[in-house]
Amino acid sequence: MSARRTKFYLDKREGKFLGVCAGLADYTGVDLTLVRVGIVLLTVFALGPVSVVAYLVLGWLAHDKPREFYDADPAETRFWQGVRARPSATVRSVRASFRDIDRRLADVETYVTSHNSRLAAEIDALR
C-alpha cells in the first residue's frame, strides 16, 4: 500500500529535534521558520509545558515521512498542500484546468476537421 499524501508525517531531513515543526510546515505549506517561531511563542506565552508535552507526544506518535515524498516535484508538493488546506478549492482548480484543456482540444479539432484548403495542402505535402 502506498503512503497517503494527505497524512501528517515527521520530516526528519529538515527537522532539528524530532521533525515535528518541519512536518507541520510541510503539511500546511507555511514557512518552516515561522512554524518554529510560532511553537516557541506558544510555549513561552500561552501553553507552557503543555506544548512541550504535546510536541513530544506528536513526535512519538507520528510516522516518518516516506522516502518517495522527499523526491517530489515542488509543484506537486504545493498541490498536495492545497488539497490538505482547501480541498474544494483544489477540486475547482482542477476542474477549471480540465475545462481549459477541453476547450483548447475542441479548438484544435475544429481547426483540423473544418474545410481548410491550406491545411489540406500541408497534409498532402507530408504524404
Salt bridges, closest charged atoms under 4 A:
ASP26 OD2 - LYS65 NZ 3.25
ASP64 OD1 - LYS12 NZ 3.95
GLU76 OE2 - ARG5 NH2 3.23
ASP100 OD1 - ARG103 NH2 2.67
ASP100 OD2 - ARG104 NH1 3.46
ASP107 OD2 - ARG103 NH1 3.29
GLU122 OE2 - ARG118 NE 3.51
ASP124 OD1 - ARG127 NH1 3.75
